[in-house]
Amino acid sequence: MEKQKKEGRYQRLVTQISGLLEKSPDLQSAMATVASVLHNKMDYFFWCGFYRLSGDRLIVGPYQGPPACQVLEGRGVCLEAVRQRKTLVVADVHSFPGHIACDSRSNSEIVVPLFGPGGDVAAVLDVDSRDFNSFDDTDARYLESIVKLLGRFV
């Protein structure tokens, strides 16, 4: 997607999601809303959803797309984003050491941590694409903004 078109779409999505989250009663419904809007508005998002941190593992939360891994343990892009406490953009998941292939059709990925009030990672937004090199700094910047909107629910 052309950078300017992507920027414009994300700007509209931030506004739309922000308005929808004003009506969300809790984190679960807010995550479900975010996953649904992003999956349905961004045509290169093959899988889009959340994993909640529970001890040393991640447990699947609300998502859109094909069936997901229920629990992520020990390795993978999502857990690495938790460990590094930052957004990770992976152009080719097959070359990522320790990648967990929940669906072999996924070829690139972006993972954005959701921080709780104490600064600890509470969950991650995980987005996969069937295409290689789907995600860039624009995706990272806007998805981080969207994930920050969930902070008040944590």
N, C-alpha and C positions, 0 to 999 in steps of 0.2 A: 504494500500500500504506500502511495506517495506520502512523504513526510507531512506536507501541509494538510492534506486530506485527513491523515491520521490525527494530527494535532486538533483539527476542528471537531472531529468525531469525539475525541476524548474530552474536549472542553464541554461539549453537549452532554456527554455521559456523566461527567462530574456534577453538573447542574441537576440532571435528572435523578441520579442516585442520591444526591444530597437531599432533594425534596422527598423522595420516597422513604429515606431513612428517618425523616421526621415523624413518620407514622409507625415505625417499627417499635414493638414493645420490648424487645430483648436482642441479645447477640445472635441467637439462632435464626430469628426471622430476618435480621439485618444481613447476615451472611447469605442466606437463601436468596434475598433480593439482589444482592451484589452479583452473586454467581449467575443468576438468571439473566439479569440485564446484560452483563458482559458477554455471556455465551451467545445470546441472541442478537447482539448488536455488532460484535466483532467477528467477521466471517472467517478469520484465520484462527479463532480460538476453538480447537477441537475438544478440549476438556478444560473446565474451569471450575474451581472449587476450593474448599478450605480443608486443612488438616489441623486439628486441635492438639496442642502439646499436652501429654499426660505422662509425667515422669520423663523417661528417656525415649519415649516413642511418640509417634504422631498417629492420631485416630481420625479417620475420615469424617468430615462434617458435611454441610450442605454443598452440593455440586450439581453441575449440568454436564452431560456427556455420557459416554459408555461406562459400564461398571468400573469402579475404582478399586485399588488395593485398599483393604479395610484398615490395615495397620502397617505403618512404616517403622522399621527398627534397624538400628545399627549403621545404615549407610543411605546414600541417595542424595539427590539435589535438595529436597525439602529439609532433610536433617542437617545438611551442610549449611543451608541458609540460617537455620536456627543456631548452629555452632558459631558461624561467622557474624550473626546478628545483622545481616545486610541482605539486600536484594541480590539474587544471582540470576544472570542471563546466560543460558547455555545454548549455543548455536547448533550443536549436534550432541544430543543426549547419549548417543551410542559411543562417543569418545570420552564421556564423563566417567572417571573412575568410580565404581560402586553404584552406578545408576541402577535404579529399580524400574524395570519395564512392566508397568501395570498394563499397558497396551502397546503392542509392538508398532502400531501405526503412528505413535508420537515420535517426532524427530527433533523438535526443539522445545525449550521450556523456559519459563520465568517464574521465580518464586519470590514472594514479598512477605517479610515477617510482619505480624501484627503484635505491637507491643502493648502490654498492660500498663496500668497506672504506676506501678513500681519500676517500670523499665524492663521487665522480663518479657520474653517472647511468650505469647499466649497461643498463637496459631500462625499459620502461613496461608497466604493465597497462592495457589498453584495453578498455572495456566500452561497447557500443552498445545502444540501445533503439529499438524501433519507435515508441514514444510520445514525445511532446514532454514536457519537464520531468520526466523520470523520476528524475533523480538529485539528491540534496540533501546537506546536511552529514552526515547519518547515514551515507549511502553513503561519502562521502569519509573520514570518521573510521574506519570499520570496514575499508574496503578498504586504507587506509594501514596499519592494524594487520596485515592479512593479508600485504601486500607486505613489510612489515618481517620477517616470519617467513622470507622467502627470503634475507635478508641474509647468513646464515651460509653459503650456497651460492655466493655471488659471489666 
